[in-house]
Amino acid sequence: MSAEGTLIIDAQVFQSEAWDRGMGKYSLHFLEALLNQPGFPYKKAVVIFNKNLKLQPTAEETLRQKLSNVEFVWLDLKLPKMVPREKLEPLLDANTKILDKFIAEQGKIKPSFIILAPFIDSLCSVFPTNVEKIALVYDLIPLLYSERYSKSHMYQNYLQRFQLLLGADKLLTISQTVADDVAVYTGIDPAKITNIDGAPIHREGLTPQKPDIELPANYFIMPSGDELRKNNFRAVEAFEEYRKASGNMDSRLVLTSHFQPKTQKALNSLSSALIFSGNVSEAELLWLYQNAVATVFVSEYEGLGLPVLEAVETGKPVVCSNLTVFNEMSSSAFYYADEQNVASITETLQRAAASQDFAAKRKEYPAILKRYTW
Protein backbone atom coordinates (compact mmCIF):
# COMPACT_ATOMS: atom_id res chain seq x y z
CA MET A 1 0.00 0.00 0.00
CA SER A 2 1.10 3.53 -0.67
CA ALA A 3 -0.25 6.96 0.30
CA GLU A 4 0.17 7.80 -3.37
CA GLY A 5 -1.70 4.74 -4.57
CA THR A 6 -5.25 3.93 -5.56
CA LEU A 7 -7.77 1.59 -3.95
CA ILE A 8 -10.18 0.09 -6.49
CA ILE A 9 -13.31 -1.70 -5.29
CA ASP A 10 -15.45 -4.13 -7.26
CA ALA A 11 -18.84 -2.86 -6.04
CA GLN A 12 -21.13 -5.00 -8.21
CA VAL A 13 -22.52 -6.60 -5.04
CA PHE A 14 -24.60 -3.43 -4.61
CA GLN A 15 -26.21 -4.09 -8.00
CA SER A 16 -27.28 -7.59 -6.99
CA GLU A 17 -30.06 -8.95 -4.77
CA ALA A 18 -27.53 -8.89 -1.93
CA TRP A 19 -28.12 -5.14 -1.61
CA ASP A 20 -31.20 -5.88 0.51
CA ARG A 21 -29.52 -8.59 2.58
CA GLY A 22 -26.81 -8.85 5.20
CA MET A 23 -24.03 -9.10 2.64
CA GLY A 24 -25.01 -5.81 1.04
CA LYS A 25 -25.37 -4.04 4.38
CA TYR A 26 -22.08 -5.41 5.67
CA SER A 27 -20.24 -4.43 2.46
CA LEU A 28 -21.58 -0.88 2.63
CA HIS A 29 -20.57 -0.31 6.23
CA PHE A 30 -17.22 -2.01 5.70
CA LEU A 31 -16.43 0.44 2.90
CA GLU A 32 -17.74 3.41 4.86
CA ALA A 33 -15.50 2.54 7.80
CA LEU A 34 -12.51 1.74 5.59
CA LEU A 35 -12.67 4.91 3.51
CA ASN A 36 -13.24 7.18 6.49
CA GLN A 37 -10.61 5.74 8.80
CA PRO A 38 -7.95 8.15 10.12
CA GLY A 39 -4.79 7.83 8.06
CA PHE A 40 -6.50 6.15 5.09
CA PRO A 41 -3.43 4.85 3.23
CA TYR A 42 -4.48 5.68 -0.33
CA LYS A 43 -4.55 8.89 -2.31
CA LYS A 44 -7.67 7.90 -4.25
CA ALA A 45 -10.51 5.39 -4.07
CA VAL A 46 -12.61 4.16 -6.99
CA VAL A 47 -15.72 1.99 -6.92
CA ILE A 48 -16.52 0.00 -10.06
CA PHE A 49 -20.04 -0.80 -11.18
CA ASN A 50 -21.31 -2.78 -14.15
CA LYS A 51 -22.98 -0.94 -17.05
CA ASN A 52 -25.06 -4.07 -17.69
CA LEU A 53 -26.67 -4.08 -14.22
CA LYS A 54 -29.10 -1.64 -12.69
CA LEU A 55 -28.23 0.24 -9.54
CA GLN A 56 -31.40 1.12 -7.67
CA PRO A 57 -31.82 4.92 -7.34
CA THR A 58 -32.12 4.60 -3.57
CA ALA A 59 -28.98 2.45 -3.53
CA GLU A 60 -27.00 4.98 -5.55
CA GLU A 61 -28.21 7.82 -3.34
CA THR A 62 -27.15 5.91 -0.23
CA LEU A 63 -23.79 4.95 -1.69
CA ARG A 64 -22.96 8.48 -2.77
CA GLN A 65 -23.90 9.75 0.66
CA LYS A 66 -21.91 7.12 2.56
CA LEU A 67 -18.95 6.96 0.17
CA SER A 68 -18.24 10.63 -0.38
CA ASN A 69 -14.99 11.68 -2.11
CA VAL A 70 -14.98 8.40 -4.03
CA GLU A 71 -14.96 8.13 -7.80
CA PHE A 72 -17.80 6.08 -9.33
CA VAL A 73 -16.92 4.24 -12.55
CA TRP A 74 -19.15 2.10 -14.79
CA LEU A 75 -17.43 -0.54 -16.94
CA ASP A 76 -18.88 -2.84 -19.60
CA LEU A 77 -18.23 -6.05 -17.65
CA LYS A 78 -19.56 -9.40 -18.79
CA LEU A 79 -22.18 -11.31 -16.84
CA PRO A 80 -23.00 -15.03 -16.65
CA LYS A 81 -26.25 -16.18 -18.22
CA MET A 82 -26.71 -18.62 -15.35
CA VAL A 83 -27.65 -21.56 -17.56
CA PRO A 84 -26.62 -25.23 -17.23
CA ARG A 85 -23.06 -26.09 -18.29
CA GLU A 86 -22.12 -22.44 -18.82
CA LYS A 87 -18.35 -21.91 -18.86
CA LEU A 88 -16.96 -19.03 -16.83
CA GLU A 89 -13.52 -18.95 -18.45
CA PRO A 90 -14.45 -16.77 -21.48
CA LEU A 91 -16.18 -14.28 -19.20
CA LEU A 92 -13.29 -14.24 -16.74
CA ASP A 93 -10.79 -13.65 -19.56
CA ALA A 94 -12.90 -10.86 -21.08
CA ASN A 95 -13.37 -9.10 -17.74
CA THR A 96 -9.66 -9.40 -16.94
CA LYS A 97 -8.81 -7.60 -20.19
CA ILE A 98 -11.39 -4.87 -19.50
CA LEU A 99 -10.03 -4.29 -16.01
CA ASP A 100 -6.40 -4.47 -17.14
CA LYS A 101 -7.10 -1.65 -19.60
CA PHE A 102 -8.71 0.40 -16.83
CA ILE A 103 -5.82 -0.28 -14.44
CA ALA A 104 -3.28 0.82 -17.05
CA GLU A 105 -4.96 4.23 -17.08
CA GLN A 106 -4.56 4.71 -13.32
CA GLY A 107 -0.87 5.55 -13.28
CA LYS A 108 2.39 3.77 -12.60
CA ILE A 109 1.88 2.90 -8.93
CA LYS A 110 0.45 -0.58 -8.44
CA PRO A 111 -3.11 -0.20 -7.06
CA SER A 112 -4.93 -2.39 -4.56
CA PHE A 113 -8.09 -4.11 -5.79
CA ILE A 114 -10.83 -5.43 -3.47
CA ILE A 115 -13.55 -7.85 -4.55
CA LEU A 116 -16.42 -7.51 -2.08
CA ALA A 117 -18.37 -10.61 -3.10
CA PRO A 118 -16.42 -13.34 -4.94
CA PHE A 119 -19.20 -15.95 -4.97
CA ILE A 120 -22.40 -14.26 -6.22
CA ASP A 121 -23.80 -16.38 -9.06
CA SER A 122 -25.16 -13.43 -11.06
CA LEU A 123 -21.76 -11.69 -11.17
CA CYS A 124 -18.45 -12.56 -12.75
CA SER A 125 -15.88 -10.77 -10.63
CA VAL A 126 -12.21 -11.16 -11.44
CA PHE A 127 -8.89 -9.67 -10.41
CA PRO A 128 -6.95 -7.53 -12.89
CA THR A 129 -3.38 -8.63 -13.51
CA ASN A 130 -1.10 -5.98 -12.03
CA VAL A 131 -2.73 -5.19 -8.67
CA GLU A 132 -2.56 -6.13 -5.02
CA LYS A 133 -5.40 -8.66 -4.83
CA ILE A 134 -7.76 -8.57 -1.84
CA ALA A 135 -11.04 -10.46 -1.39
CA LEU A 136 -13.68 -10.18 1.32
CA VAL A 137 -15.03 -13.62 2.27
CA TYR A 138 -18.42 -13.99 3.97
CA ASP A 139 -18.64 -17.76 4.23
CA LEU A 140 -18.04 -21.09 2.50
CA ILE A 141 -21.61 -22.30 3.02
CA PRO A 142 -22.21 -24.00 -0.37
CA LEU A 143 -18.95 -25.91 0.06
CA LEU A 144 -19.69 -26.91 3.66
CA TYR A 145 -23.22 -28.00 2.69
CA SER A 146 -22.30 -29.44 -0.69
CA GLU A 147 -24.82 -32.31 -0.39
CA ARG A 148 -27.55 -29.66 -0.77
CA TYR A 149 -26.01 -26.95 -2.89
CA SER A 150 -24.30 -29.27 -5.39
CA LYS A 151 -27.74 -30.07 -6.83
CA SER A 152 -27.81 -26.62 -8.39
CA HIS A 153 -26.62 -26.32 -11.98
CA MET A 154 -24.56 -23.30 -10.82
CA TYR A 155 -22.47 -25.32 -8.37
CA GLN A 156 -19.60 -26.00 -10.78
CA ASN A 157 -19.27 -22.28 -11.40
CA TYR A 158 -19.31 -21.72 -7.64
CA LEU A 159 -16.32 -24.04 -7.29
CA GLN A 160 -14.50 -22.27 -10.13
CA ARG A 161 -14.69 -19.01 -8.20
CA PHE A 162 -12.31 -20.42 -5.59
CA GLN A 163 -9.50 -19.47 -7.95
CA LEU A 164 -10.10 -15.88 -6.80
CA LEU A 165 -9.32 -16.86 -3.22
CA LEU A 166 -6.36 -18.98 -4.18
CA GLY A 167 -4.90 -16.16 -6.27
CA ALA A 168 -5.44 -13.40 -3.72
CA ASP A 169 -2.64 -11.70 -1.83
CA LYS A 170 -4.90 -11.04 1.15
CA LEU A 171 -8.23 -12.39 2.34
CA LEU A 172 -10.49 -10.54 4.76
CA THR A 173 -13.10 -12.59 6.64
CA ILE A 174 -16.11 -11.40 8.64
CA SER A 175 -15.49 -13.70 11.62
CA GLN A 176 -12.85 -16.00 13.05
CA THR A 177 -15.11 -18.93 12.19
CA VAL A 178 -14.89 -18.02 8.49
CA ALA A 179 -11.14 -17.42 8.77
CA ASP A 180 -10.69 -20.90 10.22
CA ASP A 181 -12.95 -22.44 7.55
CA VAL A 182 -10.96 -20.80 4.75
CA ALA A 183 -7.67 -22.04 6.15
CA VAL A 184 -8.94 -25.59 6.75
CA TYR A 185 -10.94 -26.15 3.56
CA THR A 186 -8.77 -24.32 1.01
CA GLY A 187 -5.28 -24.82 2.43
CA ILE A 188 -4.56 -21.10 2.08
CA ASP A 189 -1.79 -19.87 4.37
CA PRO A 190 -3.45 -18.40 7.51
CA ALA A 191 -0.91 -15.56 7.34
CA LYS A 192 -2.81 -14.27 4.29
CA ILE A 193 -6.14 -14.27 6.17
CA THR A 194 -7.32 -11.43 8.42
CA ASN A 195 -10.51 -11.56 10.47
CA ILE A 196 -12.02 -8.07 10.48
CA ASP A 197 -15.21 -8.99 12.45
CA GLY A 198 -17.04 -5.78 11.58
CA ALA A 199 -19.91 -4.41 13.60
CA PRO A 200 -23.65 -3.99 13.83
CA ILE A 201 -25.16 -1.22 11.76
CA HIS A 202 -25.26 1.60 14.25
CA ARG A 203 -28.50 3.52 13.82
CA GLU A 204 -27.92 6.46 16.13
CA GLY A 205 -29.94 9.42 14.91
CA LEU A 206 -32.24 7.23 12.84
CA THR A 207 -35.90 7.72 13.71
CA PRO A 208 -37.70 4.35 14.05
CA GLN A 209 -40.64 4.00 11.68
CA LYS A 210 -43.44 1.49 12.05
CA PRO A 211 -43.81 -0.60 8.87
CA ASP A 212 -47.06 -0.26 6.97
CA ILE A 213 -48.29 -3.68 8.06
CA GLU A 214 -50.71 -4.80 10.72
CA LEU A 215 -48.80 -5.92 13.81
CA PRO A 216 -49.95 -7.22 17.19
CA ALA A 217 -48.50 -6.03 20.48
CA ASN A 218 -46.83 -9.42 20.93
CA TYR A 219 -44.51 -10.54 18.12
CA PHE A 220 -41.07 -12.03 17.52
CA ILE A 221 -38.88 -10.86 14.64
CA MET A 222 -37.02 -13.38 12.49
CA PRO A 223 -34.61 -11.65 10.09
CA SER A 224 -34.18 -14.50 7.67
CA GLY A 225 -34.18 -15.21 3.96
CA ASP A 226 -35.35 -17.76 1.43
CA GLU A 227 -32.27 -19.97 1.73
CA LEU A 228 -31.78 -23.61 2.62
CA ARG A 229 -29.51 -23.10 5.64
CA LYS A 230 -31.71 -20.43 7.26
CA ASN A 231 -33.69 -23.23 8.96
CA ASN A 232 -37.02 -21.46 8.41
CA PHE A 233 -39.19 -24.56 8.59
CA ARG A 234 -37.91 -25.79 11.96
CA ALA A 235 -38.14 -22.25 13.32
CA VAL A 236 -41.76 -21.87 12.22
CA GLU A 237 -42.70 -25.31 13.58
CA ALA A 238 -41.10 -24.39 16.91
CA PHE A 239 -42.87 -21.03 17.02
CA GLU A 240 -46.24 -22.72 16.50
CA GLU A 241 -45.45 -25.17 19.29
CA TYR A 242 -44.42 -22.25 21.52
CA ARG A 243 -47.77 -20.51 20.93
CA LYS A 244 -49.69 -23.64 21.91
CA ALA A 245 -47.50 -24.49 24.91
CA SER A 246 -47.47 -20.94 26.29
CA GLY A 247 -51.05 -20.06 25.49
CA ASN A 248 -49.85 -16.96 23.64
CA MET A 249 -52.02 -17.65 20.59
CA ASP A 250 -52.09 -13.94 19.73
CA SER A 251 -48.32 -13.90 19.25
CA ARG A 252 -46.95 -13.55 15.72
CA LEU A 253 -43.66 -14.22 13.95
CA VAL A 254 -42.50 -11.45 11.59
CA LEU A 255 -40.22 -12.73 8.84
CA THR A 256 -38.24 -10.01 7.12
CA SER A 257 -36.47 -10.24 3.75
CA HIS A 258 -37.92 -11.61 0.52
CA PHE A 259 -39.58 -15.03 0.29
CA GLN A 260 -40.85 -16.71 -2.85
CA PRO A 261 -44.64 -17.31 -2.90
CA LYS A 262 -44.00 -21.06 -2.92
CA THR A 263 -41.95 -20.81 0.28
CA GLN A 264 -44.51 -18.55 1.95
CA LYS A 265 -47.27 -21.06 1.18
CA ALA A 266 -45.24 -23.94 2.61
CA LEU A 267 -44.39 -22.02 5.79
CA ASN A 268 -47.99 -20.83 6.21
CA SER A 269 -49.08 -24.47 6.18
CA LEU A 270 -47.11 -24.93 9.41
CA SER A 271 -48.46 -21.87 11.21
CA SER A 272 -51.18 -19.30 10.73
CA ALA A 273 -49.24 -16.79 12.85
CA LEU A 274 -46.72 -15.62 10.26
CA ILE A 275 -46.29 -12.09 8.92
CA PHE A 276 -44.09 -11.69 5.84
CA SER A 277 -42.91 -8.09 5.88
CA GLY A 278 -40.69 -8.31 2.80
CA ASN A 279 -37.58 -6.14 2.63
CA VAL A 280 -37.96 -3.18 4.97
CA SER A 281 -36.06 0.09 5.34
CA GLU A 282 -33.43 0.56 8.06
CA ALA A 283 -35.86 2.79 10.00
CA GLU A 284 -38.58 0.13 9.80
CA LEU A 285 -36.18 -2.64 10.77
CA LEU A 286 -35.07 -0.61 13.78
CA TRP A 287 -38.72 -0.24 14.86
CA LEU A 288 -39.32 -3.98 14.47
CA TYR A 289 -36.27 -4.83 16.61
CA GLN A 290 -37.19 -2.31 19.30
CA ASN A 291 -40.77 -3.50 19.69
CA ALA A 292 -40.28 -7.27 19.38
CA VAL A 293 -40.42 -9.71 22.27
CA ALA A 294 -37.19 -11.20 20.98
CA THR A 295 -35.14 -11.80 17.84
CA VAL A 296 -35.18 -15.36 16.45
CA PHE A 297 -32.12 -16.43 14.44
CA VAL A 298 -31.70 -20.20 14.44
CA SER A 299 -30.00 -20.77 11.09
CA GLU A 300 -27.80 -23.81 10.55
CA TYR A 301 -24.72 -21.74 9.71
CA GLU A 302 -23.70 -18.08 9.52
CA GLY A 303 -20.53 -16.30 8.56
CA LEU A 304 -21.24 -13.65 11.19
CA GLY A 305 -24.93 -13.05 11.89
CA LEU A 306 -25.63 -9.32 11.81
CA PRO A 307 -29.20 -9.76 13.19
CA VAL A 308 -27.74 -11.00 16.47
CA LEU A 309 -25.62 -7.87 16.82
CA GLU A 310 -28.52 -5.67 15.71
CA ALA A 311 -30.75 -7.19 18.40
CA VAL A 312 -28.01 -6.65 20.96
CA GLU A 313 -27.80 -3.01 19.90
CA THR A 314 -31.51 -2.57 20.66
CA GLY A 315 -31.22 -4.41 23.99
CA LYS A 316 -33.53 -7.27 23.05
CA PRO A 317 -33.30 -11.00 23.88
CA VAL A 318 -31.77 -13.18 21.19
CA VAL A 319 -32.83 -16.76 20.43
CA CYS A 320 -30.12 -18.25 18.22
CA SER A 321 -28.40 -21.44 17.16
CA ASN A 322 -25.57 -22.81 19.25
CA LEU A 323 -23.02 -22.02 16.54
CA THR A 324 -19.31 -21.31 16.92
CA VAL A 325 -19.70 -17.92 15.27
CA PHE A 326 -22.31 -16.82 17.85
CA ASN A 327 -20.17 -18.19 20.67
CA GLU A 328 -17.43 -15.89 19.37
CA MET A 329 -19.70 -13.01 20.41
CA SER A 330 -20.63 -14.58 23.74
CA SER A 331 -21.15 -18.02 25.19
CA SER A 332 -23.78 -16.85 27.68
CA ALA A 333 -25.49 -13.61 26.54
CA PHE A 334 -28.01 -15.31 24.25
CA TYR A 335 -30.68 -18.00 24.48
CA TYR A 336 -29.06 -20.88 22.63
CA ALA A 337 -31.06 -23.65 20.93
CA ASP A 338 -30.17 -26.82 19.10
CA GLU A 339 -31.05 -25.65 15.60
CA GLN A 340 -31.68 -29.24 14.46
CA ASN A 341 -34.29 -29.87 17.17
CA VAL A 342 -37.75 -28.28 17.06
CA ALA A 343 -38.40 -29.06 20.74
CA SER A 344 -35.17 -27.32 21.73
CA ILE A 345 -36.08 -24.19 19.75
CA THR A 346 -39.57 -24.21 21.29
CA GLU A 347 -38.21 -24.44 24.84
CA THR A 348 -35.69 -21.68 24.12
CA LEU A 349 -38.44 -19.40 22.80
CA GLN A 350 -40.31 -19.95 26.06
CA ARG A 351 -37.30 -18.97 28.15
CA ALA A 352 -36.67 -15.85 26.09
CA ALA A 353 -40.33 -14.79 26.19
CA ALA A 354 -40.25 -15.13 29.98
CA SER A 355 -37.00 -13.09 30.11
CA GLN A 356 -35.40 -15.92 32.10
CA ASP A 357 -32.01 -14.67 33.38
CA PHE A 358 -32.20 -11.83 30.85
CA ALA A 359 -30.98 -9.14 33.25
CA ALA A 360 -27.66 -10.98 33.55
CA LYS A 361 -27.47 -11.62 29.82
CA ARG A 362 -28.15 -8.01 28.97
CA LYS A 363 -25.26 -6.88 31.17
CA GLU A 364 -22.95 -8.48 28.61
CA TYR A 365 -24.34 -6.44 25.71
CA PRO A 366 -22.13 -3.33 26.14
CA ALA A 367 -18.97 -5.44 26.08
CA ILE A 368 -20.14 -7.23 22.91
CA LEU A 369 -20.86 -3.94 21.15
CA LYS A 370 -17.53 -2.50 22.29
CA ARG A 371 -15.70 -5.48 20.78
CA TYR A 372 -17.61 -5.49 17.48
CA THR A 373 -16.70 -2.12 16.07
CA TRP A 374 -15.27 -1.09 12.76
FITI-61420 format. One line per field, with one value per residue (C-alpha): residue in one letter; x, y, z; residue number from 1. Coordinates in steps of 0.05 Angstrom, whole numbers, always signed. Layout:
type	A,...
east	X,...
north	Y,...
up	Z,...
seq	NUM,...
***
This chain:
type	M,S,A,E,G,T,L,I,I,D,A,Q,V,F,Q,S,E,A,W,D,R,G,M,G,K,Y,S,L,H,F,L,E,A,L,L,N,Q,P,G,F,P,Y,K,K,A,V,V,I,F,N,K,N,L,K,L,Q,P,T,A,E,E,T,L,R,Q,K,L,S,N,V,E,F,V,W,L,D,L,K,L,P,K,M,V,P,R,E,K,L,E,P,L,L,D,A,N,T,K,I,L,D,K,F,I,A,E,Q,G,K,I,K,P,S,F,I,I,L,A,P,F,I,D,S,L,C,S,V,F,P,T,N,V,E,K,I,A,L,V,Y,D,L,I,P,L,L,Y,S,E,R,Y,S,K,S,H,M,Y,Q,N,Y,L,Q,R,F,Q,L,L,L,G,A,D,K,L,L,T,I,S,Q,T,V,A,D,D,V,A,V,Y,T,G,I,D,P,A,K,I,T,N,I,D,G,A,P,I,H,R,E,G,L,T,P,Q,K,P,D,I,E,L,P,A,N,Y,F,I,M,P,S,G,D,E,L,R,K,N,N,F,R,A,V,E,A,F,E,E,Y,R,K,A,S,G,N,M,D,S,R,L,V,L,T,S,H,F,Q,P,K,T,Q,K,A,L,N,S,L,S,S,A,L,I,F,S,G,N,V,S,E,A,E,L,L,W,L,Y,Q,N,A,V,A,T,V,F,V,S,E,Y,E,G,L,G,L,P,V,L,E,A,V,E,T,G,K,P,V,V,C,S,N,L,T,V,F,N,E,M,S,S,S,A,F,Y,Y,A,D,E,Q,N,V,A,S,I,T,E,T,L,Q,R,A,A,A,S,Q,D,F,A,A,K,R,K,E,Y,P,A,I,L,K,R,Y,T,W
east	+0,+22,-5,+3,-34,-105,-155,-204,-266,-309,-377,-423,-450,-492,-524,-546,-601,-551,-562,-624,-590,-536,-481,-500,-507,-442,-405,-432,-411,-344,-329,-355,-310,-250,-253,-265,-212,-159,-96,-130,-69,-90,-91,-153,-210,-252,-314,-330,-401,-426,-460,-501,-533,-582,-565,-628,-636,-642,-580,-540,-564,-543,-476,-459,-478,-438,-379,-365,-300,-300,-299,-356,-338,-383,-349,-378,-365,-391,-444,-460,-525,-534,-553,-532,-461,-442,-367,-339,-270,-289,-324,-266,-216,-258,-267,-193,-176,-228,-201,-128,-142,-174,-116,-66,-99,-91,-17,+48,+38,+9,-62,-99,-162,-217,-271,-328,-367,-328,-384,-448,-476,-503,-435,-369,-318,-244,-178,-139,-68,-22,-55,-51,-108,-155,-221,-274,-301,-368,-373,-361,-432,-444,-379,-394,-464,-446,-496,-551,-520,-486,-555,-556,-532,-491,-449,-392,-385,-386,-326,-290,-294,-246,-190,-202,-186,-127,-98,-109,-53,-98,-165,-210,-262,-322,-310,-257,-302,-298,-223,-214,-259,-219,-153,-179,-219,-175,-106,-91,-36,-69,-18,-56,-123,-146,-210,-240,-304,-341,-398,-473,-503,-505,-570,-558,-599,-645,-718,-754,-813,-869,-876,-941,-966,-1014,-976,-999,-970,-937,-890,-821,-778,-740,-692,-684,-684,-707,-645,-636,-590,-634,-674,-740,-784,-758,-763,-835,-854,-822,-857,-925,-909,-888,-955,-994,-950,-949,-1021,-997,-1040,-1042,-966,-939,-873,-850,-804,-765,-729,-758,-792,-817,-893,-880,-839,-890,-945,-905,-888,-960,-982,-942,-969,-1024,-985,-934,-926,-882,-858,-814,-752,-759,-721,-669,-717,-772,-724,-701,-774,-786,-725,-744,-815,-806,-808,-744,-703,-704,-642,-634,-600,-556,-494,-474,-411,-425,-499,-513,-584,-555,-512,-570,-615,-560,-556,-630,-624,-671,-666,-635,-657,-602,-568,-511,-460,-386,-394,-446,-403,-349,-394,-413,-423,-476,-510,-560,-614,-581,-621,-603,-621,-634,-686,-755,-768,-703,-722,-791,-764,-714,-769,-806,-746,-733,-807,-805,-740,-708,-640,-644,-620,-553,-549,-563,-505,-459,-487,-443,-379,-403,-417,-351,-314,-352,-334,-305
north	+0,+71,+139,+156,+95,+79,+32,+2,-34,-83,-57,-100,-132,-69,-82,-152,-179,-178,-103,-118,-172,-177,-182,-116,-81,-108,-89,-18,-6,-40,+9,+68,+51,+35,+98,+144,+115,+163,+157,+123,+97,+114,+178,+158,+108,+83,+40,+0,-16,-56,-19,-81,-82,-33,+5,+22,+98,+92,+49,+100,+156,+118,+99,+170,+195,+142,+139,+213,+234,+168,+163,+122,+85,+42,-11,-57,-121,-188,-226,-301,-324,-372,-431,-505,-522,-449,-438,-381,-379,-335,-286,-285,-273,-217,-182,-188,-152,-97,-86,-89,-33,+8,-6,+16,+85,+94,+111,+75,+58,-12,-4,-48,-82,-109,-157,-150,-212,-267,-319,-285,-328,-269,-234,-251,-215,-223,-193,-151,-173,-120,-104,-123,-173,-171,-209,-204,-272,-280,-355,-422,-446,-480,-518,-538,-560,-589,-646,-593,-539,-585,-601,-532,-526,-466,-506,-520,-446,-434,-481,-445,-380,-408,-389,-318,-337,-380,-323,-268,-234,-221,-248,-211,-252,-228,-274,-320,-379,-360,-348,-418,-449,-416,-441,-512,-523,-486,-496,-422,-397,-368,-311,-285,-285,-229,-231,-161,-180,-116,-88,-80,-24,+32,+70,+129,+188,+145,+154,+87,+80,+30,-12,-5,-74,-96,-118,-144,-121,-188,-211,-241,-217,-268,-233,-290,-304,-355,-399,-472,-462,-409,-465,-429,-491,-516,-445,-437,-506,-488,-421,-454,-503,-445,-410,-473,-490,-419,-401,-339,-353,-279,-278,-271,-284,-229,-255,-200,-205,-232,-301,-334,-346,-421,-416,-371,-421,-479,-440,-417,-489,-499,-437,-386,-336,-312,-242,-234,-162,-166,-123,-64,+2,+11,+56,+3,-53,-12,-5,-80,-97,-46,-70,-145,-194,-224,-236,-307,-329,-404,-415,-476,-435,-362,-326,-273,-261,-186,-195,-220,-157,-113,-144,-133,-60,-51,-88,-145,-220,-264,-335,-365,-429,-456,-440,-426,-358,-336,-364,-318,-260,-292,-360,-337,-272,-306,-360,-418,-473,-536,-513,-585,-597,-566,-581,-546,-484,-484,-489,-434,-388,-399,-379,-317,-296,-303,-262,-318,-293,-237,-183,-220,-232,-160,-138,-170,-129,-67,-109,-145,-79,-50,-110,-110,-42,-22
up	+0,-13,+6,-67,-91,-111,-79,-130,-106,-145,-121,-164,-101,-92,-160,-140,-95,-39,-32,+10,+52,+104,+53,+21,+88,+113,+49,+53,+125,+114,+58,+97,+156,+112,+70,+130,+176,+202,+161,+102,+65,-7,-46,-85,-81,-140,-138,-201,-224,-283,-341,-354,-284,-254,-191,-153,-147,-71,-71,-111,-67,-5,-34,-55,+13,+51,+3,-8,-42,-81,-156,-187,-251,-296,-339,-392,-353,-376,-337,-333,-364,-307,-351,-345,-366,-376,-377,-337,-369,-430,-384,-335,-391,-422,-355,-339,-404,-390,-320,-343,-392,-337,-289,-341,-342,-266,-266,-252,-179,-169,-141,-91,-116,-69,-91,-42,-62,-99,-99,-124,-181,-221,-223,-255,-213,-229,-208,-258,-270,-241,-173,-100,-97,-37,-28,+26,+45,+79,+85,+50,+60,-7,+1,+73,+54,-14,-8,-15,-58,-108,-137,-168,-240,-216,-167,-216,-228,-153,-146,-203,-164,-112,-159,-136,-64,-84,-125,-74,-37,+23,+47,+95,+133,+173,+232,+261,+244,+170,+175,+204,+151,+95,+123,+135,+71,+20,+49,+42,+87,+150,+147,+86,+123,+168,+209,+210,+249,+232,+272,+277,+235,+285,+276,+323,+298,+257,+274,+281,+234,+241,+177,+139,+161,+214,+276,+344,+410,+419,+362,+350,+293,+250,+202,+153,+79,+29,+35,+52,+113,+145,+179,+168,+172,+239,+266,+244,+272,+338,+340,+330,+386,+430,+419,+438,+498,+526,+510,+473,+412,+395,+385,+314,+279,+232,+177,+142,+75,+10,+6,-57,-58,-58,+6,+39,+24,+52,+116,+124,+124,+188,+224,+215,+257,+205,+178,+117,+118,+56,+53,+99,+107,+161,+200,+196,+215,+276,+297,+289,+332,+386,+394,+388,+445,+420,+357,+329,+289,+289,+222,+211,+194,+190,+171,+224,+238,+236,+264,+329,+336,+314,+368,+419,+398,+413,+480,+461,+478,+424,+409,+364,+343,+385,+331,+338,+305,+357,+413,+387,+408,+475,+504,+554,+531,+485,+490,+453,+419,+382,+312,+289,+343,+341,+415,+435,+395,+426,+497,+482,+456,+521,+563,+522,+524,+600,+602,+642,+668,+617,+665,+671,+596,+579,+623,+572,+514,+523,+522,+458,+423,+446,+416,+350,+321,+255
seq	1,2,3,4,5,6,7,8,9,10,11,12,13,14,15,16,17,18,19,20,21,22,23,24,25,26,27,28,29,30,31,32,33,34,35,36,37,38,39,40,41,42,43,44,45,46,47,48,49,50,51,52,53,54,55,56,57,58,59,60,61,62,63,64,65,66,67,68,69,70,71,72,73,74,75,76,77,78,79,80,81,82,83,84,85,86,87,88,89,90,91,92,93,94,95,96,97,98,99,100,101,102,103,104,105,106,107,108,109,110,111,112,113,114,115,116,117,118,119,120,121,122,123,124,125,126,127,128,129,130,131,132,133,134,135,136,137,138,139,140,141,142,143,144,145,146,147,148,149,150,151,152,153,154,155,156,157,158,159,160,161,162,163,164,165,166,167,168,169,170,171,172,173,174,175,176,177,178,179,180,181,182,183,184,185,186,187,188,189,190,191,192,193,194,195,196,197,198,199,200,201,202,203,204,205,206,207,208,209,210,211,212,213,214,215,216,217,218,219,220,221,222,223,224,225,226,227,228,229,230,231,232,233,234,235,236,237,238,239,240,241,242,243,244,245,246,247,248,249,250,251,252,253,254,255,256,257,258,259,260,261,262,263,264,265,266,267,268,269,270,271,272,273,274,275,276,277,278,279,280,281,282,283,284,285,286,287,288,289,290,291,292,293,294,295,296,297,298,299,300,301,302,303,304,305,306,307,308,309,310,311,312,313,314,315,316,317,318,319,320,321,322,323,324,325,326,327,328,329,330,331,332,333,334,335,336,337,338,339,340,341,342,343,344,345,346,347,348,349,350,351,352,353,354,355,356,357,358,359,360,361,362,363,364,365,366,367,368,369,370,371,372,373,374
***
